[in-house]
Amino acid sequence: MKINSFGYIDYSFLIWNLFLAWIPLILSIVIAYIYTFYKQSVFRSIYLLFLGLIWVVIYPNCPYIITDFIHLSGIKYYINNIGYTMNFILWYDFIMISLFILTGFLLGFISLYMIQTLLTDRFNKWIGSIFIGSVLFLSSFGIYLGRFIRWNSWDIVFKPKILISSILNNSNEYAVDFTISFGLFLILIYFALNYLTKLNEYKMIFHKYDEI
């Protein structure tokens, strides 16, 4: 954890992680634009496949930002015989990190929702849901590689052999447990948010039943 001269968290890593969380959203917007406005052709399919692969590799940076809560673990909010600290700077750190994490995760949610919508339109809702679930589990393994093994998304381009070797060497029981548990966590949050985005549709349905 980076500490500044006042003894509190340095937020520079949050700015970088939030910047990385914007990239999948930008890619999904470009993908949606090409899918919607380009005429169907071989080149269109190649563009979409290429950008889709990049999106899959970059996307884990969005849910990765959730793990930045770990930087709060070194802060003592509770002091024995005194109670919870009233030091505003410590609580400011908590609020600041939470806002960055919430923003980054929502950026990822919008990006993921856009991709799912395109897949549902192109194929069906089951293909879209299966793809999203697969991406979230892959992202969980990517988060494990990034947080614990310290690999970056772009290493798949610049250090592919070393990265693959590292993945094989670190595919242990802990990696499986983390991937499954964190993947289920991400899926639950995603589908909860997905449900909330459709509340207005459900209200319209209930309103129609009331009229009947």
C-alpha positions in Angstrom: 0.0 0.0 0.0 1.4 3.4 -0.9 1.5 5.9 1.9 1.9 9.7 1.4 3.7 12.1 3.7 0.7 12.5 6.0 0.6 8.7 6.6 -2.5 8.1 4.6 -3.2 6.4 1.3 -1.8 7.8 -1.9 -4.6 7.7 -4.5 -2.5 7.6 -7.7 -3.1 3.9 -8.2 -6.9 4.6 -8.1 -6.6 7.1 -10.9 -4.7 4.5 -13.0 -7.2 1.7 -12.2 -10.2 3.9 -13.0 -8.5 4.9 -16.3 -8.2 1.2 -17.2 -11.9 0.7 -16.3 -12.9 3.2 -19.0 -11.2 1.3 -21.8 -13.7 -1.6 -21.9 -16.6 0.9 -22.1 -15.0 2.8 -24.9 -14.4 -0.5 -26.8 -18.0 -1.7 -26.2 -19.2 1.7 -27.7 -17.0 1.2 -30.7 -18.3 -2.4 -31.1 -21.9 -1.3 -30.8 -21.3 1.5 -33.4 -19.8 -1.0 -35.9 -22.5 -3.6 -35.3 -25.2 -1.0 -35.8 -24.0 1.2 -38.6 -21.7 -1.0 -40.7 -23.2 -3.1 -43.4 -22.8 -6.9 -42.8 -19.7 -8.1 -44.5 -16.6 -10.2 -43.8 -14.6 -7.1 -42.8 -17.3 -6.1 -40.3 -17.2 -9.6 -38.8 -13.4 -9.4 -38.5 -13.5 -5.9 -36.9 -16.1 -7.1 -34.4 -14.1 -10.3 -33.6 -10.9 -8.5 -33.2 -12.3 -5.8 -31.0 -14.3 -8.4 -29.0 -11.1 -10.3 -28.2 -9.4 -7.1 -27.0 -12.5 -6.3 -24.9 -12.4 -9.7 -23.3 -8.7 -9.3 -22.3 -9.2 -5.7 -21.1 -12.5 -6.1 -19.3 -11.1 -7.7 -16.0 -9.7 -4.3 -15.2 -13.3 -3.2 -14.3 -14.1 -5.7 -11.6 -10.4 -5.8 -10.5 -10.9 -2.3 -9.0 -13.1 -3.9 -6.3 -10.0 -5.5 -4.8 -8.7 -2.0 -4.1 -10.6 -2.3 -0.9 -7.7 -4.3 0.3 -5.7 -1.1 0.7 -8.0 -0.2 3.6 -6.9 -3.3 5.6 -3.9 -1.5 7.0 -5.9 1.4 8.5 -7.0 1.1 12.1 -10.6 2.3 12.3 -11.1 0.8 15.7 -8.8 1.4 18.7 -9.1 -0.8 21.8 -10.7 0.9 24.8 -11.4 4.0 22.7 -13.8 2.8 20.0 -14.0 3.8 16.3 -11.7 6.7 15.4 -13.1 10.1 14.7 -10.2 11.0 12.4 -11.9 12.5 9.4 -8.9 11.8 7.1 -9.2 8.0 7.6 -13.0 8.1 6.8 -12.2 10.3 3.8 -9.9 7.6 2.5 -12.7 5.1 2.9 -15.2 7.3 1.0 -12.7 8.1 -1.7 -11.7 4.5 -2.4 -15.4 3.5 -2.4 -16.3 6.1 -4.9 -13.5 5.1 -7.3 -14.5 1.4 -6.9 -18.2 2.1 -7.5 -17.5 4.2 -10.5 -15.1 1.6 -12.0 -17.5 -1.2 -11.4 -20.5 0.7 -12.9 -18.4 1.4 -16.0 -17.8 -2.3 -16.3 -21.5 -3.0 -15.8 -22.5 -0.7 -18.6 -19.9 -2.2 -20.9 -21.0 -5.7 -20.1 -24.6 -4.9 -20.5 -24.0 -3.4 -23.9 -22.1 -6.5 -25.1 -24.9 -8.8 -23.7 -27.5 -6.7 -25.6 -25.6 -7.0 -28.8 -25.2 -10.8 -28.4 -28.9 -11.2 -27.5 -29.8 -9.3 -30.6 -27.4 -11.3 -32.8 -28.2 -14.7 -31.3 -30.5 -15.1 -28.3 -30.7 -14.2 -24.6 -29.2 -17.6 -23.6 -26.1 -17.1 -25.7 -25.8 -13.6 -24.2 -26.2 -14.8 -20.6 -23.7 -17.8 -21.1 -21.2 -15.5 -22.6 -21.5 -12.9 -19.8 -21.1 -15.6 -17.2 -18.0 -17.0 -18.9 -16.5 -13.5 -19.1 -17.1 -12.9 -15.4 -15.4 -16.2 -14.4 -12.5 -15.5 -16.8 -12.3 -12.0 -15.3 -12.1 -13.6 -11.8 -9.1 -15.6 -12.8 -7.7 -12.5 -14.4 -8.1 -10.7 -11.1 -6.3 -13.5 -9.3 -3.4 -13.2 -11.8 -3.4 -9.4 -11.4 -3.8 -9.1 -7.7 -1.7 -12.0 -6.5 0.7 -12.9 -9.3 0.9 -9.2 -10.5 0.3 -9.7 -14.2 -1.2 -7.0 -16.4 -3.7 -7.3 -19.3 -1.1 -6.1 -21.8 1.4 -8.8 -20.8 -0.6 -11.2 -23.0 0.8 -9.2 -26.0 4.3 -8.3 -24.7 5.1 -11.4 -22.6 2.8 -14.2 -23.9 5.2 -17.2 -23.2 6.1 -16.1 -19.7 2.4 -15.3 -18.9 1.2 -18.7 -20.1 4.0 -20.4 -18.1 3.0 -18.4 -15.1 -0.7 -19.4 -15.5 0.2 -23.1 -15.7 2.4 -22.9 -12.6 -0.1 -20.9 -10.6 -3.2 -22.9 -11.5 -3.5 -24.3 -8.0 -6.4 -25.0 -5.6 -6.4 -21.5 -4.3 -6.6 -20.1 -7.8 -9.6 -22.3 -8.5 -11.3 -21.4 -5.2 -10.8 -17.7 -5.8 -12.0 -17.8 -9.4 -15.2 -19.7 -8.5 -16.1 -17.7 -5.4 -15.3 -14.3 -6.9 -16.9 -15.3 -10.2 -20.2 -16.1 -8.4 -19.9 -12.9 -6.5 -19.6 -10.9 -9.8 -22.4 -12.8 -11.4 -24.8 -12.1 -8.5 -24.0 -8.4 -8.6 -24.3 -8.1 -12.4 -27.7 -9.8 -12.6 -28.9 -7.8 -9.6 -27.9 -4.6 -11.3 -29.4 -6.0 -14.6 -32.7 -6.6 -12.8 -32.7 -3.0 -11.4 -32.3 -1.6 -14.9 -35.5 -3.3 -15.9 -37.7 -2.2 -13.0 -39.5 0.4 -15.1 -40.5 -2.4 -17.5 -41.9 -4.4 -14.7 -43.8 -1.3 -13.4 -45.4 -0.9 -16.8 -46.5 -4.6 -16.8 -48.0 -4.3 -13.4 -49.7 -1.1 -14.4 -51.3 -2.8 -17.4 -52.6 -5.6 -15.1 -54.0 -2.9 -12.7 -55.9 -1.4 -15.7 -57.3 -4.8 -16.6 
